[in-house]
Amino acid sequence: MATSSERNWSSAYTRNHDLGALAARGAWLSRLQRARRILDRLDWWHVDEWIASDLWSFDDGDAALLLTPLDLSEADALDATCAGVAWLRWCAVADGRSPAAHLANVFGEAEARLASRGAREVWCVVHSSEWIKPYLRDLGYRVVEQLLTFQIAPWRVSNAPLRLTGLQVRPAHAADLEALCALDARAFDEPWRYAPALMRRAVARAFATTVALYGGSPVGYACAVLHEGNGHVVRLAVQPELRRRGIGAELLCDVVMRLARAGARVVSLNTQAGNYAAQRLYRRLGFAPVGEKLTVMRKVLAREAMGGTA
Ligand SMILES: CC(C)(COP(=O)(O)OP(=O)(O)OC[C@H]1O[C@@H](n2cnc3c(N)ncnc32)[C@H](O)[C@@H]1OP(=O)(O)O)[C@@H](O)C(=O)NCCC(=O)NCCS
């Protein structure tokens, strides 16, 4: 998240399908581009792609928000009923303006609109600096989680021998998608779980998606992106019954090596501060924590907002 000294925003609500309108917001986009370094270590969406995507954007001329409904439908993300959780991707307030007043405006409008489309909660990762945290607190957002970032120079990754005879690891195919969605749904709780449309999009966007097969069936997967020499593992999941047999390590090593062969100088990933299993796995393979902890905040949308009109 970043503050902005440039004021080039006009309408209260836009769909990012409208590339012409966005192109006219040069200052707004340049702010977004500056957040890239952090966002590239957090997400599989490149900032450039947001512009051409169906994120929701709101602004009042002095503050702007960009949100994603988690459950993106194929046909029309905006008009689809959300899975219930929308994520704030980015937020800026013009310098010299009152963040409290302008954020109240844009969040008020965004939350009412999201609620009217079926969203129950808004979540956000506070990054770049924590300037927005007190304002979000005043708007009813509460800290629910901290995220850690780990990193490795890919040639340093080291793995123990696999303990599961008959495990196969190979690049994922389009035909694996349904199984990957099922695995994801079992591995992650809301709001971290990927809806099928989001999964399809993430896999299509990924540089490398690796699937682990046991007895011919997918039992785990890992998915990674590559941006200008930075690899980022965006997803790693193993079927609960087959954990602690080396599958997660095998998957992670495979995507890291694929990234290394493609020229990645570093590979990063994130996990929740409370996910000790994942952290032990990462440390064991040689990943080390980097940067600051990222705060995750959440707001449960008020019932009265649910009655709002779209
Ligand atoms: C994290 C996850 C992918 C690990 O997969 P896995 O196949 O069980 O991992 P591995 O068997 O390769 O584990 C390798 C090492 O990691 C550590 N580890 C993995 N799971 C652990 C656990 N539950 N408790 C403690 N250490 C653990 C251990 O050091 C382990 O080696 P060991 O078994 O010899 O002690 C799996 O638990 C999972 O799918 N969790 C839910 C989704 C998730 O949290 N994804 C990653 C974060 S975004």
The ligand as a Gaussian input file, in Angstrom:
#p B3LYP/6-31G(d) Opt

LIG

0 1
 C        2.822000     -27.814000       4.441000
 C        2.579000     -29.111000       3.658000
 C        2.566000     -28.789000       2.164000
 C        3.736000     -30.067000       3.958000
 O        3.603000     -31.202000       3.120000
 P        4.181000     -32.632000       3.562000
 O        4.153000     -33.524000       2.380000
 O        3.542000     -33.092000       4.793000
 O        5.700000     -32.226000       3.905000
 P        6.931000     -33.209000       3.948000
 O        6.515000     -34.595000       4.315000
 O        7.710000     -33.048000       2.692000
 O        7.746000     -32.582000       5.170000
 C        9.119000     -32.315000       5.098000
 C        9.551000     -31.712000       6.422000
 O        8.795000     -30.555000       6.728000
 C        8.535000     -30.521000       8.144000
 N        7.108000     -30.747000       8.387000
 C        6.144000     -30.975000       7.459000
 N        4.934000     -31.102000       8.079000
 C        5.159000     -30.935000       9.405000
 C        4.308000     -30.942000      10.547000
 N        2.982000     -31.156000      10.449000
 N        4.869000     -30.726000      11.754000
 C        6.173000     -30.503000      11.873000
 N        7.050000     -30.511000      10.819000
 C        6.531000     -30.705000       9.605000
 C        9.328000     -31.647000       8.732000
 O       10.644000     -31.183000       8.984000
 C        9.325000     -32.622000       7.589000
 O       10.366000     -33.555000       7.668000
 P       10.223000     -34.863000       8.607000
 O        8.882000     -35.461000       8.313000
 O       11.379000     -35.706000       8.188000
 O       10.316000     -34.360000      10.010000
 C        1.247000     -29.795000       4.102000
 O        1.240000     -29.887000       5.499000
 C       -0.012000     -29.077000       3.627000
 O       -0.501000     -29.322000       2.530000
 N       -0.539000     -28.185000       4.492000
 C       -1.778000     -27.403000       4.165000
 C       -1.509000     -26.349000       3.122000
 C       -0.371000     -25.451000       3.503000
 O       -0.220000     -25.055000       4.642000
 N        0.474000     -25.098000       2.486000
 C        1.696000     -24.344000       2.647000
 C        1.551000     -22.996000       3.193000
 S        0.827000     -21.810000       2.143000

